[in-house]
Every structure is written in structure tokens, then in C-alpha cells.
Amino acid sequence: MEPIHKFNNGDGATLCNICNRMITRFLTDELYCDKHKNMDKDEIIGVQKELIDLLWGQVIDLSMMSKIELGDDVVAEINRLKKLLE
């Protein structure tokens, strides 16, 4: 996993990989904020699975409401990534 780096009005910032809150106002190799830094690996994987399930449900709902079909490559990539977390 890699740190999430964003530009904050021209200055770099590092975000937590779980909650996307700003960790620092500069670029660093930190992955998690203070709240999530002490979580063990199983807890982090559990949170990531919940997030994936939530986002997957939103993708399905939006695609049904918009009558847009996901490409086979997108579905295959989502399934591949979900299997990695199992």
C-alpha cells in the first residue's frame, strides 16, 4: 500500500488510507492517521472490506438509476480486488 499524497493549495499533504483525513501538511510515507495507526492488520482489512461493500452497493444503485452498464473490465477488476481481501 502506498501513501495518499494530494496537493493542498500548492502544498503537499498526506491523507489517511482509511478515512482520508489529512495526516500532515507535507508529503510523508505515513499511511494512517493517529486514530487508525494502532489498528492491527485484521481490523484494517475488515474496514477496507466494509468500505468496498459500501462503494460497490453505491455503484450498483447509481448504474441502475442512470441505466449505465459497467464494463466487463471494471467488473473483473472489482472482483479481482475483492478476492485479494478474502
C-alpha positions in Angstrom: 0.0 0.0 0.0 1.2 3.5 -0.8 0.6 6.8 1.0 -2.1 9.1 -0.4 -0.5 12.3 -1.5 -2.6 15.3 -2.6 -1.8 18.9 -3.3 -3.3 21.3 -0.7 -3.3 24.8 -2.4 0.1 24.1 -3.8 1.5 22.5 -0.7 1.7 18.7 -0.5 -0.5 16.8 2.0 -0.7 13.2 3.1 -4.1 11.6 3.8 -5.0 8.5 5.9 -5.6 5.4 3.8 -8.8 4.6 5.7 -10.6 7.8 6.5 -8.9 10.3 4.0 -8.2 12.8 6.8 -5.1 14.9 6.5 -2.2 13.4 8.4 0.4 16.0 7.6 0.6 19.3 5.6 3.6 17.9 3.7 4.4 14.6 1.9 5.3 11.7 4.1 5.3 7.9 3.9 2.7 7.6 6.7 -0.3 5.5 5.8 -2.7 6.1 8.7 -3.8 8.9 11.0 -3.4 8.6 14.8 -6.9 7.1 15.1 -6.1 4.2 12.7 -2.4 3.9 13.2 -2.9 1.5 16.2 -5.3 -0.9 14.4 -4.0 -4.3 13.7 -3.9 -5.7 10.2 -7.1 -7.7 10.6 -9.0 -4.7 11.7 -7.7 -2.6 8.8 -8.7 -5.4 6.3 -12.2 -5.5 7.9 -12.6 -1.8 7.5 -11.4 -2.0 3.9 -13.9 -4.8 3.1 -16.8 -2.8 4.6 -15.8 0.2 2.5 -15.6 -1.9 -0.7 -19.0 -3.4 0.0 -20.5 0.1 0.7 -19.0 1.5 -2.5 -20.0 -1.5 -4.6 -23.6 -1.0 -3.4 -23.5 2.6 -4.4 -22.0 1.8 -7.8 -24.8 -0.7 -8.4 -27.5 1.7 -7.3 -26.1 4.6 -9.5 -25.7 2.4 -12.5 -29.3 1.1 -12.2 -30.7 4.7 -11.7 -28.7 6.0 -14.7 -29.2 2.9 -16.8 -25.4 2.7 -17.3 -23.7 -0.6 -17.5 -20.3 -1.2 -16.1 -17.7 -2.5 -18.5 -16.6 -6.1 -18.2 -13.1 -4.9 -17.4 -14.4 -2.8 -14.4 -16.4 -5.7 -13.0 -13.4 -8.1 -13.5 -11.1 -5.7 -11.7 -13.5 -5.2 -8.8 -13.9 -9.0 -8.4 -10.1 -9.4 -8.5 -9.5 -6.9 -5.8 -12.3 -8.3 -3.6 -10.7 -11.8 -3.9 -7.4 -10.3 -2.7 -9.0 -9.2 0.5 -10.7 -12.6 1.2 
